[in-house]
Amino acid sequence: MRNSSEILRFKGEQNENKEAMTEILLPFISLIASLFFVILFIAFGWYVVWTLFLKKFGFVRELLGVNGPETSTKEKTQRTRKTRKD
């Protein structure tokens, strides 16, 4: 049978191990969480800028490989100005 000092020493060692694991895991978890939130914030900002501003420019869509509805050749020819021949 173990005496009370051995039991207390064993519990103390367990507490020390838990504290050591907490000291290692807490910074790691906070780093991962902060990186997640930074990436989430950047993605949300990009989405807002895209929907409000960037999707209007064909150059940016072409760079990203996102093609919107293409205009037909008839629409392009109808848009050109007709010059008068006098």
N, C-alpha and C positions, 0 to 999 in steps of 0.2 A: 504494500500500500504506500502511496506517495504521501509525503507530508505536505503541509500547507505551503512551505517555502518553495518547493519544487513546482507546485501547481501555479503559484503566483509568478514564478520565473518563466514558466511555459507561456502563460497568458501575456506576460510582458514581451516575450519574443514575438508572439503573434501580432501584438499591437505595433511593434517596431516594423515588422514586415508589411503590415497594412499601410503604415505611414510612409515607408519607402516606396511602395507601389503608387501611393497617392502622389508623392512628390515627382514621380516619373510620369505617370499617366495624365495628371492634370495639365501640365504645360503642353503635352502632345495633343490632348483633346481640344484645348483652347486654340492651338495653332490651326488644327484642321477646321474647327468651327469658324475661325476668323477668315481663313482662306475661302471657305464656302460662301460666307456672307459677302465678301469682296467680289467674288465671281458672280454671285447672284445680283449684286448691285450694278455691276458693269453690264450684265446681260439685260437687266431691266432698263437701264439708261440707253443702251443701244436700241432696244425695241422702241422706246419712246421717240428717240431721234429719228429712227427709220420711219415710223408711221407718220410723224409730223412733218418731216423735212426731206430726208434723203431719197425716199422712193419716187419723188417727183423728177429726179435727174436720171436720165438714161445712162450717163457715164458711170455712175455708182452702181446701177443695176447690172451694167455690162461687166464691171470689175468683179462683182460678186457672182456672176453667172445666173442672175435672177431676171428672166425675161417676162415682162408683163404681156398683156394682149397686144399682139402686133397689128399694126395698121395695114390694111390691104393696099395694093398699088392703085386701086381706083380712088381711094380716099386721098392718097398722096397726090394724084394728078388733079383731083378736084380742088385741092387746097392751093395749088400753084396759081399765081396771078396770070390772068390773060392780058396780053398786051394788045393794044389797039393798033391796027394797021391802017393808017390813013394815006 
